[in-house]
Amino acid sequence: MARRLRGRHVGRPSPRVTPDLTCRSTFKQSSGTSYIIGGGAFHAADKIVQFNGFGTVSVKNFYANDYGKVARSCGNCSNNGGARHFLLDNIVAVDGGVLCGINTNYGDTCIITNSCQDNGKNCDRFTGNNNGAEPPKIGSGPDGTYCQVTGFTTAC
């Protein structure tokens, strides 16, 4: 049985994490890498992983079904201004939104490898802010700089 992640958890390595149905995991580390290895989430109306800190969040061998976004760096946090990085590997995501949302103006990156999203939604790019306003989306899909995608398919 996988250990369940409930509520807010701060920057700890999390082997074999399975968030409950509508739980959002919020990472607030100041640097370093946090890991989610294995598990899945269902019926998440918004984000599954929210990254408000800095450094890297690595998500590997994860399943998402009926969700808004698998991972999103905070688009309007008061402490915005530094880069956040996502490494997504072997993600299977169906009946939901984009795998990753990042703020390119802060240098955020998302590297997606060997993953599937049944509607082809891999990465959204935003212009983040630190004043609480909704960040505008400026593009979707890999751009070779901020969003890099290899081994991606829609055949989940």
N, C-alpha and C positions, 0 to 999 in steps of 0.2 A: 504494500500500500504506500503510495506516495505521500509525503508530508504536505499538508495543505497550507497555503499561504493565505492569511486572513488580514484584512485591513491594510495599514501602511507599514511597510518594512523598509528599513533604511540601509542601503548599500552593503548587504551581506551576501556572500556566496550562497546560492540557493539551489543545491542539487535536487533534482527530481521534484520541482515545484508544480503544483496544480492549483491555480486560483479557483475559488468557488465561482458559481454561476455569474454573478455580476460584480465580483471583486475587482478592484483596480489596484495593481501593485505600483507604488510610487517609490522611486529611487532618488535619494537626496545626497549621495556621496559627494565629497568635495574633489576626489580624484580616484584613480585606480579603476579596476574592472569588477563588476558584479556579474554573476552567472545565473541563468535560468537554464537548467539542463533537464529536458524531458517534461512531460505533463501536457496540460491543455486547459482551455477555457471555453465556456459555452454561454450564449445569451448575454454578452456584454454590450450594453447599449452604446457605450463610447469606447474608451481606450482600455486595453488589457494591461499594458505597461506604460506608465507615465514617468518620464525622466526629468526631474527638476534639478538634479545636481550637475556634476561635471565628471568627465572621464568617459568610461565605456560601459555599456550594458550588452552582454552577449547572451543571445537566446538561441538554443540549439535543441533539435528534436522535439518540437512543440506543435500541438494541434489546436486550431481555433475554428469555431463554428458559430455563426450568427453573432457578429461582433461589429464594432465601429472601426477601430484601428487596432492592429496588433501592438504597435509601439509608436510613441510620439514623444518628441522632446518638447518641453514646455514652450508654448508660443508666446506667452504674455506674463511670465513670472517677473516679479520685481528684481530678482537677482540675475536676470538674463544678461548675457554679454560674453560668455565663454562657450567653447565648443563642447558638444555632446556627440558621442559616437555610438552607433548601433552596429552589432555584428549579428546577422540573422542567418542561421544555417539549418537546413532541413526542416523548414516550416511548412506545414500543410494547413491551408486556410480556405474555408469554404463558406459561402453564404454570408459574406461580410464585406468590409471595406478594404482599404489599403493596408499593406503590411507595415509600412514605415512612414512617418511624417517628421520632417526635419526643417530647421531654420538655416537656410544657406548663408544669410547675412552674419551669423555668428560662427560659421565654419563647421556646423554640424555635418556629420556624414552618416550614411547608411550603406553597409555592404551586405548584399543579399546573395547567398549561394545555395544551390541545390534545393530550391524551394518551389512551392506551388500555391497559386491563388486562382481560384476557378474563374474569375472574371478578368484576369491579367493585371490587377491593381497591385503594383509593387511599391512605388515610392511617390509621395507628394512632397513638394518643396514649398516652403512658406518664407515670408519675411517676418521674423519674430520681433517683439518689442518688450519693453519692461514697464509699460504703463497700464496693463490690464485690458487693452483693446483686443478685439478678435484679430488675429494675424491673417493677412491676405495670402491666399494660395497663389504662387507665381509659376507653378508648373507641375507636371506629373511625369513619371517614368524616369529611367536612368539618364543621367547627363554626362557620365564619365568622370565627373569630379566629386560632387557631393553624394550622388546616388549611383552606386555601381552594382550591377546585377549580372550574375553568371549562373548557368544551369537552372533557369527559371522556366516553368511550364504552367499551362492552365488545365492540364489533364490530371486532376487530383484523384 
